[in-house]
Amino acid sequence: MSEFLPLSSPHRSDSRGSTVDSPTGYSAEQFLQLRLAATTRVLLPIQQLIEVLTVSEGQIIPIPHMPAWVIGVYNWRGEILWMIDLGHLCGLAPWYQQSVSRSMHSAVVLNITEHSTTAPARSNILGLVVSQVEDIEWCQLDAIQALSQTPISPELAQLAAGYWQRTENDSLVILDGKAILDQMPQ
């Protein structure tokens, strides 16, 4: 059985979502910090996530003839949830080649709702296996910068919405959930 942590809270002070106006008039948004490898951390917007999971390796069923970064499928609340190795998709070593080997994996459930004028809104969910789920960060939206100023791998660049300079020596790439979802085979 997996353990889960819902990302929404009944004690939330802002009912509009994860974007709020700060006292200085700037908009800020919440991001979940994820560790993909020992030295690689990224951010995903909280509003694109619905749950944090701890899943045992045996609960993910491998599917043949898929890209190497697709780990398999997982029974999530009675639905089939595709599980991908987010680090490998971003151009890093696959989870099974990393120095930290464990039988339990951290994952987040990505939820992207597609709106169409001709059809009802459709929700797409995807499980993203990561090395570790870390902190929630507040980031002012005007502080998110274009990637042209940061050298990153081409695989990571195609999934990125920009980056946030947390401190002078610490910048974090902000991933775009829709770009991740678009990588899935049809």
N, C-alpha and C positions, 0 to 999 in steps of 0.2 A: 504494500500500500504506500502511496506517495504522501508526503506531507505538503500542505500548501499554505500559502499566505496570500489572502486577497489584498490587492493593492488599493482598494477603496476602503474608506473608514467611515463609520457612522459619526465620528467626532470631527469630521472635516469641516473647516470653517468657511470654505469657499465652495458653493454648490455649482459654479459654472464650469468646473473642470480643474486642470492643473495650472492654468495661466491666470495670474492675478496682477493687479496694478500695485506697484510698490509706492511708498510715500513720496518718492522722488518723481513719480509720474511715469516711470519706465515699466514695461511689462516684464514679468519674470515667469519662468516655467519650471516645473519639476522634471528632473531626469533621474533615471536609475543608472547607477554606475555598475558596470559589469567588467570583471577581469576575464580576458580571453586567454592570456598566458602570463607567465611570471612578470613580464615588464609591459604588458599591453592591456590598457583599460579603455573602455569606450562608454558612451552614454546613449541611452534610448529614452525618448519622451515617455513619461509615465502614462500619458493619455493613450498611447499605443499598446499598453500592456494591461493584462487583466489578472495575472496570477504569477506567483513564484512557486516553483515545484522543487522537491527533492525526489529524484527518481533512481531506482536501482537499475543497474545495467541490464539485468535479466528481464525487466519490464518493457524494454524497447526491442521490438521485433524487427530484425534486419529485412530489407526488401532488396532483391537482386536487381541488377541492371540500372542502378540509379547513380547519380554523381557521387563521388567519394565523400563529399561533405554531408550527404543525407545519411543519417545514422539508421533510421527506420521509422516505425510507427509505434504509438503508445496509446493505450486505452485511457482517455481523459474524460471523466464524467460520462462514460458510455459512448463517447465519440472517438473516431480515429483522429489522432493528432500526429501530423508529420513532425519528426524530431530531426533537427539539423545541428551540425557542429558549427556554431557561429565563428569560432576562431579559424577553422579550416576554410570556411567560406570567405573569410577576410584575408586569406593568403598565409595563415600561420600553420604550424605543424598540427596534424590531426590530434584529437584528444588522447587517442591510444598511444601516441608517440611522445607525449609530454612526460616530463620526469615525475610528476605527481600522478600516480595511478591509484584509482579508488573504485569501489563498486557502486558508490552513490554519486549521482551527478546533480548539479544545480541547473535549473532551467527556468526560463521565463516564457509565458504564453503571450505571444504577439497577436494582437487583434486589429486588423485593418478593415474598416467598413468602406466599401465602394458604393458611391451614390451614382445613380443614373437617372436621366429624365424619362427613359422609356421602360425601366424595370424597377422593382422595389430594391431598396438598399440591401446589399449582400455583404455578409461578414466573412472574412477569411482569417483563420487562426493557424498559427504555426508555433511549434515548440523550438526554442533556441537554447541549446545546451552550451553552458559556459563553465569556465573553471571556478568562478565564484561570483555570487551576487553581493555587491558591496553597499554603499550608501546611497541615499537620495540626495541629490544636489539641486539647489535653486540656482538658476542661471538667468541673468537678464538677457532678453532676446536680442537687444542691440549689441551685446558682447559676443555673439556668435559670429565668427569670421569665415571668410571663404577659404577653401582648401588650397588655393594657389600659393599660399605662404608657408605651407607645411609639407615636407617630403613624406609621403606615405605610399604603400604598395598600391598598384593598380586595382587589385581585388578590393581592397578597403576603400579606395577612392570612389568606386562605382556604387558603394553602399552608403556613402557619407553625405550628410546634409551640410556639414561645416565642422568647425572645431571651436572649442572654448578654452581660452587661456586662463586656467584656474589660478596659477601663480606664475612667477617669472620662469620657473623651470618645469612647470607641469601643465601640459595641454592635453585635452581629451577630445577625441573625434566623436562627433555626434552622428549616430547612424539614423538612417531613414527607414522606418519599418516597411513602407511600401516598396522601396528598392530591394529590400531583403526578400519580401514576398514575390517580387517579380523574377527572382532568380530560380524559383521552383519550376521543375519541368512540368509541362502541360500534359 
